[in-house]
């Protein structure tokens, strides 16, 4: 999930213009949706939402052990 949900870090550069950062994010999301559409055409079996929820909950439990960042 983080791979698709995380933004490209270079958009946070102080020299990056807002509209350029927005363009980067929109391109990222367009590609993600295109990949999803292609996978459905294959047909690719999507992860059931209950399994995805369990995976998310497990990751949240693991995240409690991550060191704090500043």
PyMOL Python script that loads the backbone (N, CA, C, O; Angstrom):
from pymol import cmd

cmd.read_pdbstr("""\
ATOM      1  N   UNK A   1       0.830  -1.187   0.000  1.00  0.00           N
ATOM      2  CA  UNK A   1       0.000   0.000   0.000  1.00  0.00           C
ATOM      3  C   UNK A   1       0.872   1.247   0.000  1.00  0.00           C
ATOM      4  O   UNK A   1       0.584   2.210  -0.711  1.00  0.00           O
ATOM      5  N   UNK A   2       1.937   1.232   0.795  1.00  0.00           N
ATOM      6  CA  UNK A   2       2.782   2.413   0.854  1.00  0.00           C
ATOM      7  C   UNK A   2       3.414   2.728  -0.489  1.00  0.00           C
ATOM      8  O   UNK A   2       3.615   3.899  -0.811  1.00  0.00           O
ATOM      9  N   UNK A   3       3.727   1.731  -1.267  1.00  0.00           N
ATOM     10  CA  UNK A   3       4.319   1.993  -2.568  1.00  0.00           C
ATOM     11  C   UNK A   3       3.433   2.833  -3.452  1.00  0.00           C
ATOM     12  O   UNK A   3       3.926   3.716  -4.153  1.00  0.00           O
ATOM     13  N   UNK A   4       2.162   2.588  -3.440  1.00  0.00           N
ATOM     14  CA  UNK A   4       1.223   3.369  -4.248  1.00  0.00           C
ATOM     15  C   UNK A   4       0.790   4.619  -3.501  1.00  0.00           C
ATOM     16  O   UNK A   4       0.588   5.667  -4.115  1.00  0.00           O
ATOM     17  N   UNK A   5       0.648   4.524  -2.214  1.00  0.00           N
ATOM     18  CA  UNK A   5       0.130   5.644  -1.446  1.00  0.00           C
ATOM     19  C   UNK A   5       1.141   6.721  -1.107  1.00  0.00           C
ATOM     20  O   UNK A   5       0.760   7.837  -0.755  1.00  0.00           O
ATOM     21  N   UNK A   6       2.417   6.407  -1.205  1.00  0.00           N
ATOM     22  CA  UNK A   6       3.447   7.383  -0.861  1.00  0.00           C
ATOM     23  C   UNK A   6       3.761   8.269  -2.063  1.00  0.00           C
ATOM     24  O   UNK A   6       3.783   7.810  -3.205  1.00  0.00           O
ATOM     25  N   UNK A   7       4.000   9.527  -1.785  1.00  0.00           N
ATOM     26  CA  UNK A   7       4.340  10.430  -2.873  1.00  0.00           C
ATOM     27  C   UNK A   7       5.845  10.406  -3.138  1.00  0.00           C
ATOM     28  O   UNK A   7       6.646  10.024  -2.285  1.00  0.00           O
ATOM     29  N   UNK A   8       6.192  10.822  -4.330  1.00  0.00           N
ATOM     30  CA  UNK A   8       7.605  10.938  -4.696  1.00  0.00           C
ATOM     31  C   UNK A   8       8.238  12.014  -3.808  1.00  0.00           C
ATOM     32  O   UNK A   8       7.699  13.114  -3.689  1.00  0.00           O
ATOM     33  N   UNK A   9       9.362  11.704  -3.196  1.00  0.00           N
ATOM     34  CA  UNK A   9       9.942  12.619  -2.217  1.00  0.00           C
ATOM     35  C   UNK A   9      10.464  13.909  -2.833  1.00  0.00           C
ATOM     36  O   UNK A   9      10.558  14.922  -2.140  1.00  0.00           O
ATOM     37  N   UNK A  10      10.801  13.896  -4.100  1.00  0.00           N
ATOM     38  CA  UNK A  10      11.358  15.115  -4.685  1.00  0.00           C
ATOM     39  C   UNK A  10      10.343  16.252  -4.784  1.00  0.00           C
ATOM     40  O   UNK A  10      10.725  17.400  -5.010  1.00  0.00           O
ATOM     41  N   UNK A  11       9.070  15.950  -4.620  1.00  0.00           N
ATOM     42  CA  UNK A  11       8.082  17.036  -4.669  1.00  0.00           C
ATOM     43  C   UNK A  11       8.175  17.936  -3.449  1.00  0.00           C
ATOM     44  O   UNK A  11       7.615  19.032  -3.455  1.00  0.00           O
ATOM     45  N   UNK A  12       8.869  17.501  -2.403  1.00  0.00           N
ATOM     46  CA  UNK A  12       9.014  18.301  -1.194  1.00  0.00           C
ATOM     47  C   UNK A  12      10.232  19.224  -1.257  1.00  0.00           C
ATOM     48  O   UNK A  12      10.476  19.990  -0.325  1.00  0.00           O
ATOM     49  N   UNK A  13      10.987  19.157  -2.335  1.00  0.00           N
ATOM     50  CA  UNK A  13      12.133  20.049  -2.507  1.00  0.00           C
ATOM     51  C   UNK A  13      11.643  21.497  -2.515  1.00  0.00           C
ATOM     52  O   UNK A  13      10.636  21.805  -3.154  1.00  0.00           O
ATOM     53  N   UNK A  14      12.342  22.381  -1.815  1.00  0.00           N
ATOM     54  CA  UNK A  14      11.889  23.777  -1.716  1.00  0.00           C
ATOM     55  C   UNK A  14      11.907  24.485  -3.069  1.00  0.00           C
ATOM     56  O   UNK A  14      11.256  25.517  -3.230  1.00  0.00           O
ATOM     57  N   UNK A  15      12.639  23.949  -4.040  1.00  0.00           N
ATOM     58  CA  UNK A  15      12.658  24.542  -5.379  1.00  0.00           C
ATOM     59  C   UNK A  15      11.536  24.029  -6.277  1.00  0.00           C
ATOM     60  O   UNK A  15      11.342  24.533  -7.383  1.00  0.00           O
ATOM     61  N   UNK A  16      10.807  23.038  -5.806  1.00  0.00           N
ATOM     62  CA  UNK A  16       9.721  22.459  -6.595  1.00  0.00           C
ATOM     63  C   UNK A  16       8.514  23.392  -6.561  1.00  0.00           C
ATOM     64  O   UNK A  16       8.058  23.786  -5.487  1.00  0.00           O
ATOM     65  N   UNK A  17       8.011  23.735  -7.710  1.00  0.00           N
ATOM     66  CA  UNK A  17       6.824  24.582  -7.785  1.00  0.00           C
ATOM     67  C   UNK A  17       5.582  23.744  -7.500  1.00  0.00           C
ATOM     68  O   UNK A  17       5.537  22.552  -7.804  1.00  0.00           O
ATOM     69  N   UNK A  18       4.586  24.383  -6.917  1.00  0.00           N
ATOM     70  CA  UNK A  18       3.368  23.686  -6.522  1.00  0.00           C
ATOM     71  C   UNK A  18       2.723  22.954  -7.694  1.00  0.00           C
ATOM     72  O   UNK A  18       2.381  21.777  -7.573  1.00  0.00           O
ATOM     73  N   UNK A  19       2.555  23.619  -8.804  1.00  0.00           N
ATOM     74  CA  UNK A  19       1.877  22.989  -9.942  1.00  0.00           C
ATOM     75  C   UNK A  19       2.676  21.815 -10.500  1.00  0.00           C
ATOM     76  O   UNK A  19       2.094  20.840 -10.976  1.00  0.00           O
ATOM     77  N   UNK A  20       3.994  21.902 -10.444  1.00  0.00           N
ATOM     78  CA  UNK A  20       4.823  20.771 -10.889  1.00  0.00           C
ATOM     79  C   UNK A  20       4.662  19.594  -9.938  1.00  0.00           C
ATOM     80  O   UNK A  20       4.549  18.453 -10.386  1.00  0.00           O
ATOM     81  N   UNK A  21       4.650  19.851  -8.638  1.00  0.00           N
ATOM     82  CA  UNK A  21       4.441  18.788  -7.656  1.00  0.00           C
ATOM     83  C   UNK A  21       3.071  18.138  -7.861  1.00  0.00           C
ATOM     84  O   UNK A  21       2.941  16.916  -7.792  1.00  0.00           O
ATOM     85  N   UNK A  22       2.075  18.944  -8.109  1.00  0.00           N
ATOM     86  CA  UNK A  22       0.729  18.439  -8.360  1.00  0.00           C
ATOM     87  C   UNK A  22       0.720  17.568  -9.613  1.00  0.00           C
ATOM     88  O   UNK A  22       0.084  16.515  -9.633  1.00  0.00           O
ATOM     89  N   UNK A  23       1.426  18.005 -10.664  1.00  0.00           N
ATOM     90  CA  UNK A  23       1.503  17.226 -11.901  1.00  0.00           C
ATOM     91  C   UNK A  23       2.148  15.863 -11.644  1.00  0.00           C
ATOM     92  O   UNK A  23       1.691  14.849 -12.170  1.00  0.00           O
ATOM     93  N   UNK A  24       3.204  15.842 -10.839  1.00  0.00           N
ATOM     94  CA  UNK A  24       3.882  14.582 -10.497  1.00  0.00           C
ATOM     95  C   UNK A  24       2.917  13.641  -9.783  1.00  0.00           C
ATOM     96  O   UNK A  24       2.845  12.456 -10.109  1.00  0.00           O
ATOM     97  N   UNK A  25       2.173  14.171  -8.805  1.00  0.00           N
ATOM     98  CA  UNK A  25       1.221  13.334  -8.063  1.00  0.00           C
ATOM     99  C   UNK A  25       0.111  12.799  -8.963  1.00  0.00           C
ATOM    100  O   UNK A  25      -0.262  11.630  -8.863  1.00  0.00           O
ATOM    101  N   UNK A  26      -0.416  13.646  -9.837  1.00  0.00           N
ATOM    102  CA  UNK A  26      -1.489  13.209 -10.729  1.00  0.00           C
ATOM    103  C   UNK A  26      -0.995  12.134 -11.695  1.00  0.00           C
ATOM    104  O   UNK A  26      -1.725  11.193 -12.007  1.00  0.00           O
ATOM    105  N   UNK A  27       0.240  12.275 -12.166  1.00  0.00           N
ATOM    106  CA  UNK A  27       0.813  11.248 -13.051  1.00  0.00           C
ATOM    107  C   UNK A  27       0.957   9.928 -12.288  1.00  0.00           C
ATOM    108  O   UNK A  27       0.644   8.860 -12.813  1.00  0.00           O
ATOM    109  N   UNK A  28       1.436  10.017 -11.039  1.00  0.00           N
ATOM    110  CA  UNK A  28       1.593   8.814 -10.215  1.00  0.00           C
ATOM    111  C   UNK A  28       0.261   8.104 -10.046  1.00  0.00           C
ATOM    112  O   UNK A  28       0.186   6.884 -10.191  1.00  0.00           O
ATOM    113  N   UNK A  29      -0.797   8.859  -9.738  1.00  0.00           N
ATOM    114  CA  UNK A  29      -2.100   8.243  -9.528  1.00  0.00           C
ATOM    115  C   UNK A  29      -2.685   7.715 -10.835  1.00  0.00           C
ATOM    116  O   UNK A  29      -3.339   6.672 -10.839  1.00  0.00           O
ATOM    117  N   UNK A  30      -2.459   8.418 -11.941  1.00  0.00           N
ATOM    118  CA  UNK A  30      -2.949   7.920 -13.233  1.00  0.00           C
ATOM    119  C   UNK A  30      -2.300   6.568 -13.541  1.00  0.00           C
ATOM    120  O   UNK A  30      -2.973   5.630 -13.967  1.00  0.00           O
ATOM    121  N   UNK A  31      -0.985   6.481 -13.321  1.00  0.00           N
ATOM    122  CA  UNK A  31      -0.290   5.217 -13.576  1.00  0.00           C
ATOM    123  C   UNK A  31      -0.815   4.105 -12.668  1.00  0.00           C
ATOM    124  O   UNK A  31      -0.985   2.970 -13.112  1.00  0.00           O
ATOM    125  N   UNK A  32      -1.071   4.425 -11.407  1.00  0.00           N
ATOM    126  CA  UNK A  32      -1.589   3.421 -10.471  1.00  0.00           C
ATOM    127  C   UNK A  32      -2.947   2.895 -10.934  1.00  0.00           C
ATOM    128  O   UNK A  32      -3.200   1.691 -10.882  1.00  0.00           O
ATOM    129  N   UNK A  33      -3.816   3.793 -11.384  1.00  0.00           N
ATOM    130  CA  UNK A  33      -5.132   3.366 -11.861  1.00  0.00           C
ATOM    131  C   UNK A  33      -5.022   2.585 -13.165  1.00  0.00           C
ATOM    132  O   UNK A  33      -5.783   1.643 -13.387  1.00  0.00           O
ATOM    133  N   UNK A  34      -4.083   2.963 -14.027  1.00  0.00           N
ATOM    134  CA  UNK A  34      -3.875   2.208 -15.268  1.00  0.00           C
ATOM    135  C   UNK A  34      -3.381   0.797 -14.968  1.00  0.00           C
ATOM    136  O   UNK A  34      -3.819  -0.162 -15.604  1.00  0.00           O
ATOM    137  N   UNK A  35      -2.481   0.667 -14.014  1.00  0.00           N
ATOM    138  CA  UNK A  35      -1.991  -0.660 -13.612  1.00  0.00           C
ATOM    139  C   UNK A  35      -3.140  -1.486 -13.046  1.00  0.00           C
ATOM    140  O   UNK A  35      -3.278  -2.666 -13.368  1.00  0.00           O
ATOM    141  N   UNK A  36      -3.967  -0.865 -12.201  1.00  0.00           N
ATOM    142  CA  UNK A  36      -5.125  -1.571 -11.641  1.00  0.00           C
ATOM    143  C   UNK A  36      -6.078  -2.030 -12.725  1.00  0.00           C
ATOM    144  O   UNK A  36      -6.572  -3.157 -12.679  1.00  0.00           O
ATOM    145  N   UNK A  37      -6.343  -1.175 -13.697  1.00  0.00           N
ATOM    146  CA  UNK A  37      -7.243  -1.537 -14.793  1.00  0.00           C
ATOM    147  C   UNK A  37      -6.658  -2.686 -15.616  1.00  0.00           C
ATOM    148  O   UNK A  37      -7.375  -3.606 -16.008  1.00  0.00           O
ATOM    149  N   UNK A  38      -5.356  -2.623 -15.871  1.00  0.00           N
ATOM    150  CA  UNK A  38      -4.709  -3.704 -16.633  1.00  0.00           C
ATOM    151  C   UNK A  38      -4.777  -5.017 -15.865  1.00  0.00           C
ATOM    152  O   UNK A  38      -4.998  -6.073 -16.458  1.00  0.00           O
ATOM    153  N   UNK A  39      -4.590  -4.960 -14.555  1.00  0.00           N
ATOM    154  CA  UNK A  39      -4.660  -6.180 -13.747  1.00  0.00           C
ATOM    155  C   UNK A  39      -6.072  -6.775 -13.754  1.00  0.00           C
ATOM    156  O   UNK A  39      -6.229  -7.996 -13.768  1.00  0.00           O
ATOM    157  N   UNK A  40      -7.082  -5.931 -13.744  1.00  0.00           N
ATOM    158  CA  UNK A  40      -8.455  -6.443 -13.810  1.00  0.00           C
ATOM    159  C   UNK A  40      -8.748  -7.077 -15.164  1.00  0.00           C
ATOM    160  O   UNK A  40      -9.548  -8.009 -15.242  1.00  0.00           O
ATOM    161  N   UNK A  41      -8.122  -6.595 -16.225  1.00  0.00           N
ATOM    162  CA  UNK A  41      -8.312  -7.151 -17.568  1.00  0.00           C
ATOM    163  C   UNK A  41      -7.679  -8.531 -17.702  1.00  0.00           C
ATOM    164  O   UNK A  41      -8.105  -9.313 -18.552  1.00  0.00           O
ATOM    165  N   UNK A  42      -6.686  -8.852 -16.899  1.00  0.00           N
ATOM    166  CA  UNK A  42      -5.886 -10.076 -17.079  1.00  0.00           C
ATOM    167  C   UNK A  42      -6.663 -11.366 -16.918  1.00  0.00           C
ATOM    168  O   UNK A  42      -6.359 -12.193 -17.778  1.00  0.00           O
ATOM    169  N   UNK A  43      -7.505 -11.731 -16.126  1.00  0.00           N
ATOM    170  CA  UNK A  43      -8.012 -11.042 -14.946  1.00  0.00           C
ATOM    171  C   UNK A  43      -7.132 -11.346 -13.731  1.00  0.00           C
ATOM    172  O   UNK A  43      -6.693 -12.480 -13.541  1.00  0.00           O
ATOM    173  N   UNK A  44      -6.892 -10.370 -12.952  1.00  0.00           N
ATOM    174  CA  UNK A  44      -6.120 -10.512 -11.719  1.00  0.00           C
ATOM    175  C   UNK A  44      -7.089 -10.576 -10.552  1.00  0.00           C
ATOM    176  O   UNK A  44      -8.033  -9.791 -10.474  1.00  0.00           O
ATOM    177  N   UNK A  45      -6.855 -11.499  -9.660  1.00  0.00           N
ATOM    178  CA  UNK A  45      -7.714 -11.647  -8.489  1.00  0.00           C
ATOM    179  C   UNK A  45      -7.336 -10.586  -7.456  1.00  0.00           C
ATOM    180  O   UNK A  45      -6.233 -10.611  -6.911  1.00  0.00           O
ATOM    181  N   UNK A  46      -8.232  -9.679  -7.194  1.00  0.00           N
ATOM    182  CA  UNK A  46      -7.983  -8.633  -6.197  1.00  0.00           C
ATOM    183  C   UNK A  46      -7.995  -9.235  -4.799  1.00  0.00           C
ATOM    184  O   UNK A  46      -8.674 -10.230  -4.546  1.00  0.00           O
ATOM    185  N   UNK A  47      -7.235  -8.619  -3.890  1.00  0.00           N
ATOM    186  CA  UNK A  47      -7.217  -9.061  -2.501  1.00  0.00           C
ATOM    187  C   UNK A  47      -8.562  -8.736  -1.870  1.00  0.00           C
ATOM    188  O   UNK A  47      -9.007  -7.590  -1.936  1.00  0.00           O
ATOM    189  N   UNK A  48      -9.222  -9.719  -1.258  1.00  0.00           N
ATOM    190  CA  UNK A  48     -10.501  -9.448  -0.590  1.00  0.00           C
ATOM    191  C   UNK A  48     -10.319  -8.387   0.499  1.00  0.00           C
ATOM    192  O   UNK A  48      -9.279  -8.353   1.157  1.00  0.00           O
ATOM    193  N   UNK A  49     -11.308  -7.530   0.695  1.00  0.00           N
ATOM    194  CA  UNK A  49     -11.163  -6.410   1.628  1.00  0.00           C
ATOM    195  C   UNK A  49     -10.914  -6.881   3.052  1.00  0.00           C
ATOM    196  O   UNK A  49     -10.213  -6.203   3.803  1.00  0.00           O
ATOM    197  N   UNK A  50     -11.462  -8.011   3.441  1.00  0.00           N
ATOM    198  CA  UNK A  50     -11.233  -8.508   4.812  1.00  0.00           C
ATOM    199  C   UNK A  50      -9.764  -8.908   5.008  1.00  0.00           C
ATOM    200  O   UNK A  50      -9.173  -8.638   6.054  1.00  0.00           O
ATOM    201  N   UNK A  51      -9.193  -9.546   4.003  1.00  0.00           N
ATOM    202  CA  UNK A  51      -7.781  -9.912   4.089  1.00  0.00           C
ATOM    203  C   UNK A  51      -6.911  -8.653   4.106  1.00  0.00           C
ATOM    204  O   UNK A  51      -5.941  -8.573   4.860  1.00  0.00           O
ATOM    205  N   UNK A  52      -7.261  -7.679   3.280  1.00  0.00           N
ATOM    206  CA  UNK A  52      -6.525  -6.422   3.250  1.00  0.00           C
ATOM    207  C   UNK A  52      -6.608  -5.717   4.603  1.00  0.00           C
ATOM    208  O   UNK A  52      -5.614  -5.162   5.072  1.00  0.00           O
ATOM    209  N   UNK A  53      -7.773  -5.732   5.227  1.00  0.00           N
ATOM    210  CA  UNK A  53      -7.945  -5.128   6.539  1.00  0.00           C
ATOM    211  C   UNK A  53      -7.086  -5.823   7.586  1.00  0.00           C
ATOM    212  O   UNK A  53      -6.484  -5.163   8.434  1.00  0.00           O
ATOM    213  N   UNK A  54      -7.025  -7.144   7.533  1.00  0.00           N
ATOM    214  CA  UNK A  54      -6.182  -7.899   8.468  1.00  0.00           C
ATOM    215  C   UNK A  54      -4.704  -7.574   8.256  1.00  0.00           C
ATOM    216  O   UNK A  54      -3.950  -7.427   9.218  1.00  0.00           O
ATOM    217  N   UNK A  55      -4.299  -7.463   6.999  1.00  0.00           N
ATOM    218  CA  UNK A  55      -2.911  -7.118   6.697  1.00  0.00           C
ATOM    219  C   UNK A  55      -2.579  -5.724   7.230  1.00  0.00           C
ATOM    220  O   UNK A  55      -1.499  -5.505   7.779  1.00  0.00           O
ATOM    221  N   UNK A  56      -3.515  -4.780   7.065  1.00  0.00           N
ATOM    222  CA  UNK A  56      -3.318  -3.427   7.551  1.00  0.00           C
ATOM    223  C   UNK A  56      -3.195  -3.414   9.075  1.00  0.00           C
ATOM    224  O   UNK A  56      -2.314  -2.750   9.623  1.00  0.00           O
ATOM    225  N   UNK A  57      -4.080  -4.149   9.758  1.00  0.00           N
ATOM    226  CA  UNK A  57      -4.055  -4.198  11.221  1.00  0.00           C
ATOM    227  C   UNK A  57      -2.739  -4.790  11.716  1.00  0.00           C
ATOM    228  O   UNK A  57      -2.176  -4.318  12.704  1.00  0.00           O
ATOM    229  N   UNK A  58      -2.255  -5.812  11.040  1.00  0.00           N
ATOM    230  CA  UNK A  58      -0.978  -6.424  11.413  1.00  0.00           C
ATOM    231  C   UNK A  58       0.162  -5.417  11.250  1.00  0.00           C
ATOM    232  O   UNK A  58       1.052  -5.343  12.097  1.00  0.00           O
ATOM    233  N   UNK A  59       0.135  -4.654  10.178  1.00  0.00           N
ATOM    234  CA  UNK A  59       1.162  -3.642   9.960  1.00  0.00           C
ATOM    235  C   UNK A  59       1.086  -2.545  11.017  1.00  0.00           C
ATOM    236  O   UNK A  59       2.124  -2.054  11.462  1.00  0.00           O
ATOM    237  N   UNK A  60      -0.108  -2.154  11.425  1.00  0.00           N
ATOM    238  CA  UNK A  60      -0.258  -1.137  12.474  1.00  0.00           C
ATOM    239  C   UNK A  60       0.326  -1.628  13.800  1.00  0.00           C
ATOM    240  O   UNK A  60       0.914  -0.851  14.552  1.00  0.00           O
ATOM    241  N   UNK A  61       0.161  -2.910  14.075  1.00  0.00           N
ATOM    242  CA  UNK A  61       0.753  -3.476  15.288  1.00  0.00           C
ATOM    243  C   UNK A  61       2.278  -3.448  15.201  1.00  0.00           C
ATOM    244  O   UNK A  61       2.951  -3.111  16.175  1.00  0.00           O
ATOM    245  N   UNK A  62       2.822  -3.801  14.040  1.00  0.00           N
ATOM    246  CA  UNK A  62       4.271  -3.759  13.853  1.00  0.00           C
ATOM    247  C   UNK A  62       4.801  -2.335  13.961  1.00  0.00           C
ATOM    248  O   UNK A  62       5.886  -2.112  14.496  1.00  0.00           O
ATOM    249  N   UNK A  63       4.042  -1.381  13.456  1.00  0.00           N
ATOM    250  CA  UNK A  63       4.491   0.013  13.435  1.00  0.00           C
ATOM    251  C   UNK A  63       4.706   0.571  14.840  1.00  0.00           C
ATOM    252  O   UNK A  63       5.462   1.527  15.018  1.00  0.00           O
ATOM    253  N   UNK A  64       4.056  -0.009  15.823  1.00  0.00           N
ATOM    254  CA  UNK A  64       4.248   0.449  17.192  1.00  0.00           C
ATOM    255  C   UNK A  64       5.681   0.231  17.659  1.00  0.00           C
ATOM    256  O   UNK A  64       6.152   0.915  18.568  1.00  0.00           O
ATOM    257  N   UNK A  65       6.374  -0.717  17.041  1.00  0.00           N
ATOM    258  CA  UNK A  65       7.755  -1.018  17.423  1.00  0.00           C
ATOM    259  C   UNK A  65       8.779  -0.205  16.627  1.00  0.00           C
ATOM    260  O   UNK A  65       9.978  -0.289  16.892  1.00  0.00           O
ATOM    261  N   UNK A  66       8.307   0.585  15.648  1.00  0.00           N
ATOM    262  CA  UNK A  66       9.223   1.395  14.845  1.00  0.00           C
ATOM    263  C   UNK A  66       9.784   2.516  15.703  1.00  0.00           C
ATOM    264  O   UNK A  66       9.075   3.048  16.558  1.00  0.00           O
ATOM    265  N   UNK A  67      11.033   2.882  15.494  1.00  0.00           N
ATOM    266  CA  UNK A  67      11.578   4.011  16.274  1.00  0.00           C
ATOM    267  C   UNK A  67      10.901   5.320  15.855  1.00  0.00           C
ATOM    268  O   UNK A  67      10.506   5.492  14.702  1.00  0.00           O
ATOM    269  N   UNK A  68      10.781   6.214  16.796  1.00  0.00           N
ATOM    270  CA  UNK A  68      10.184   7.524  16.527  1.00  0.00           C
ATOM    271  C   UNK A  68      11.147   8.335  15.670  1.00  0.00           C
ATOM    272  O   UNK A  68      12.363   8.229  15.831  1.00  0.00           O
ATOM    273  N   UNK A  69      10.613   9.134  14.771  1.00  0.00           N
ATOM    274  CA  UNK A  69      11.434  10.031  13.959  1.00  0.00           C
ATOM    275  C   UNK A  69      11.129  11.463  14.350  1.00  0.00           C
ATOM    276  O   UNK A  69      10.065  11.769  14.889  1.00  0.00           O
ATOM    277  N   UNK A  70      12.061  12.311  14.074  1.00  0.00           N
ATOM    278  CA  UNK A  70      11.886  13.730  14.433  1.00  0.00           C
ATOM    279  C   UNK A  70      11.931  14.594  13.226  1.00  0.00           C
ATOM    280  O   UNK A  70      11.801  15.814  13.335  1.00  0.00           O
TER     281      UNK A  70
END
""", "prot")
cmd.dss("prot")
cmd.show_as("cartoon", "prot")
cmd.util.cbc("prot")
cmd.orient("prot")
